[in-house]
């Protein structure tokens, strides 16, 4: 079992990156990923660090895009209110909330699965992210 400079196994550090991305947010995950990219030499670990941060950004980007829908509806509602009208579609707001919650559940399940697989230096394929990582990391 290969060890890192910290003295823990490569799989354990990979799992830590995924699970800190799940529980601690961007700051801790980016710091650990930065450490891995700068000081560790294991290729799988480097790819895992980039994958964890990339997945966090990917899910954040998708959530932001979906949340643009109620923002646009609010803008239309304000414009309608300027002219004495009223515009509000509660169904779309509820649908956006449901989709955002589903994406959050998928994200959490994926990070838990990736963290568990990382303990044995495995991974779960995420085609879009894996393709980009392969393209830019070589």
Secondary structure, 3 states (H helix, E strand, C coil): CCECCCCCEHHHHHHHHHHHHHHCCHHHHHHHHHHHHHHCCCHHHHHHHHHHHHHHHHHHHHHHHHHHHHHHHHHHHHHHHHCCCCCCCHHHHHHHHHHHHHHHHHHHHHHHHHHHHHCCCCCCCCHHHHHHHHHHHC
